[in-house]
Structure formats: C-alpha cells, structure tokens
Amino acid sequence: MRVRVKICGITELRAARAAVEAGADALGFLFAPGSRQVDLETTREISAALPALISRVGVFVNPTRNEVEKAVRECGLDAVQLHGEESPAFIRELLPRPVIKGIPVKDAGSLERAESYRGCSTLLLDAYHPDKRGGSGTPFNWALLEGYDPGGSFILAGGLDSQNVNRALEQLKPAGVDVSSGVETEGKKDPVKIEQFIKQVRRWEYHAGAISR
C-alpha cells in the first residue's frame, strides 16, 4: 500500500527541496491568512524549481473561483485544497482538476457533514480548532473514525509527527498523510524532521506489504 505524503505550509525553497529529497509526494502552499501564508510570486518561484512529478497543492479558505483560477494558472498548481465553508456546488465548478476538501473533525456530526462532499472531492480529515484552519499541531480523536466509511480514499491530517504516524497508518489506513507543524522546529520546516517523518511512513509501508504477502 503506497501512502502519499504531503508536506504542507511550504514557504521557502530550502524547505521544498528538503521535502523533495526526503521523498515527499506533494507540497502544500497556503494562500489563506496565517503564519505560513505565501504570495503568488513566492509560490511561483518555488514551484518552478521543483521536479515535474511533485504535486503542487494550493490551500485556500473560502476563496473565489477567480482567486483559485489565478493561483492555479500563475503557480502551476496541480490540485486545490479547501479549508473553509466551500459548498459542493463551488467544488464542482473547479472540476475536473483534483480538489481536496478539508473537514475539521470535532465529533460524529463532522463526519455526517462530510457526506455531502463525496463524489466531488477527496476528503482530508483534520483536527478541529476554534480559531485555526489546520496546522494546530493536535490530533483529533481517531476513535471517531471507527467504522466510518469515507466512500473512498481519504487523507489524514492533524497533529501528525514521526512519533505517531505509524500508529495512525495502522489504525486508520488513510491513502495519504498531511503534515505541517509536526515537521517544524520553532515554526520553520526542519529537514531532519521531514526526513524522519517520511522514513516512518515508508517503513510502515514496507512492513504492511511484508505482512500482506
């Protein structure tokens, strides 16, 4: 089972290159206000320096369609990730490009609300925080996902790091993992932590494959 790894909150080329060298599959660029926000020019410069096979993901909170289209066009984005109150109808306007819809998991009701996004996006299940849209550094209660069928593959986010990602993979079997603060030191992406995180994911893949054989 191949697990895709996305390093989110990339703000500089140094961090992007470290993630690529460590084996990341995707990099996330935040266009919403916050400590990891980047502008179009910076994203465009980083994107242009990346290998073609690395997926470039733009992360937005309640954007307009024009804002998304401009970022996709100018920065060469491969996918769009939404973390606001975007409706399924809005997401369908962005198709056929890949769309990831972030769902903050607070309780069972959060998962019920996620149902409306089936069929038009990949779900990213994230930790709920009253003041932040991701990047809180705290896992949500994974027990809420016991018996939950996301209707296809999903991405897990929220408080992941090299210490707990193997447990998350074993317990929840997500198709991908998304990490930001868990690979940072003092608010900056840490190449050593990025490498450790991805090594843990690949180690789990190896053992999971060995068991299945």
C-alpha positions, 0 to 999 in steps of 0.5 A: 500500500503506497501512502502519499505524503504531503508536506504542507505550509511550504514557504521557502525553497530550502524547505521544498527541496528538503521535502523533495529529497526526503521523498515527499509526494506533494507540497502544500502552499497556503494562500489563506491568512496565517503564519505560513501564508505565501504570495503568488510570486513566492509560490511561483518561484518555488514551484518552478524549481521543483521536479515535474512529478511533485504535486503542487497543492494550493490551500485556500479558505473560502476563496473565489473561483477567480482567486483559485483560477489565478493561483492555479494558472500563475503557480502551476498548481496541480490540485486545490485544497479547501479549508473553509465553508466551500459548498459542493456546488463551488467544488464542482465548478473547479472540476475536473482538476483534483480538489481536496476538501478539508473537514475539521473533525470535532465529533460524529456530526463532522463526519455526517457533514462530510457526506455531502462532499463525496463524489466531488472531492477527496476528503482530508480529515483534520483536527478541529480548532476554534480559531485555526484552519489546520496546522494546530499541531493536535490530533483529533480523536481517531476513535471517531473514525471507527467504522466510518466509511469515507466512500473512498480514499481519504487523507489524514491530517492533524497533529501528525509527527514521526512519533505517531504516524505509524500508529495512525497508518495502522489504525486508520489506513488513510491513502495519504498523510498531511503534515505541517507543524509536526515537521517544524522546529520553532515554526520553520520546516526542519529537514531532519524532521521531514526526513524522519517523518517520511522514513516512518511512513515508508517503513510502515509501508514496507512492513504492511506489504511484508505482512500482506504477502 
